[in-house]
Amino acid sequence: MNIEEIKQAITQLSSDDLSHFREWFREHEGKVKAGELNDMQESLEEKLKRLRGSLKGKGGLKTLMEERRKESLL
């Protein structure tokens, strides 16, 4: 969803729903400013690095790479 789609969706909210949205957004914005949503802000690259590290430590990455090589040979 891009910003224009979000804007359009917001303009279609009822006044009651818009009020609830404002309240939620203020709370969400406060959490972002307080750094409480760091996991949500983590970049895809950081997530992949973490995943690679966890797979590597368990031998999962090696197994996955071997499976990919076998598949490419077929």
PyMOL commands that set and color helices and strands:
alter all, ss='L'
color gray80, all
select helices_A, chain A and resi 3-11+15-34+38-41+44-57+60-73
alter helices_A, ss='H'
color red, helices_A
deselect
rebuild
show_as cartoon
